[in-house]
Amino acid sequence: MLVRYDLERSVDLADVRGRASGLWRYRELLPVQGEAVSLGESETPLLSAPRLSERWRTEVFVKDESTLPSGTFKARGAAIGITRALELGIKSVVMPSAGNAGGAWALYAARAGIELTVTMARTAPAMNQMEVEMAGADLVLVDGTIADAARRAAEIARETGAFFAATFAEPYRVEGKKTAWLETFDALGDGTMAVPATIVVPVGGGVAAIAAAKAVDEVRALGWIGDGSPRLVGVQPADCAPIVRAFERGDDQVEPWPHEPTTIASGLRVPAPSEGALVLDRIRASAGTMVAVTEQEILTAVRDLASSEGIFACPEGAATVVAAEKMAADGSLEGPVVLYNTGAGAKYAAELAARSAP
């Protein structure tokens, strides 16, 4: 399910820009009408990356989501999802999570007074488990992967009548995450919005990639941008790369990854993305590509981005640097480029310390 809007009506971009910055500025492209459940989420910075720009010989930016509540872009989906749940009179929500989404949704659910149950694999980062519990949500740990957590969440939904908020089981979190790209296009533009030539996003369930494509389609329909579309590049760890494998094979469907993932990029431990076919479609429609990166490359990129640009990115975000580096090396990277850092590296301090130890 994807939200559709009346895009034939006239919406003045100047009026939109006259509002306070942040995700709620774009309310004509949000599926909510009532009072926002907000934790003060502000517009996140689009940072220039001069050293990467020099290295790759093209203009590079980093959309840095680390300043959002909970320290990750999951706050965008949670803000819209919980706001809509409150509008619909939902009292109880259950959702599976690889980690950060559970923490973000727990915080927004606490703000809204909605009961939340989060199912996670036992191997999910301890930081994320603590977030859920500290926010007062029920944490249910399961053996296996996010796929097993999703099955348990579905069971709980059937048993209790709670609203099931798995990725793509509801249409609202995509709308929240879409606002990162509305902010980006707004920041790049002048009289109108502007899109970069290349957007590089980490891909787990694929919401970020689909949200970016949806944002492009909607602002074009509203007349907020001119011609041109960004090339979408999706990045997965070699430890869990089902969509990369399908892309390289030319498949239209995504088969489950056969191994239990252990990548430090915990948000990308999604062996069976429910809408992998939609991700493939959007990537291909943009003339984009999918790239797999190794664990050592991810760890090196975390340090590289911090030491060269002063951005302490999460491993998922740092993976985009590796993909762009590979494309620059083979001459396929076209700028301006926007790398999507989905969260704060500090949330992974324990994991980074453990894997960097001699």
Secondary structure, DSSP 8 states (H G I E B T S, - for coil): ------TTS---HHHHHTS-SSGGGGGGGSS--S----S------EEE-HHHHHHHTS-EEEEE-TTSGGGBTHHHHHHHHHHHHHHTT--EEEEE-SSHHHHHHHHHHHHHT-EEEEEEETTS-HHHHHHHHHTT-EEEEESS-HHHHHHHHHHHHHHH--EE--BTTBSHHHHHHHHHHHHHHHHH-SSS----SEEEEE-SSSHHHHHHHHHHHHHHHTTSS-S---EEEEEEETTS-HHHHHHHHT-SS----SS----S-GGG--SS-TTHHHHHHHHHHTT-EEEEE-HHHHHHHHHHHHHHHS--B-HHHHHHHHHHHHHHHTT---SSEEEEE-BBGGGGHHHHHHHH--
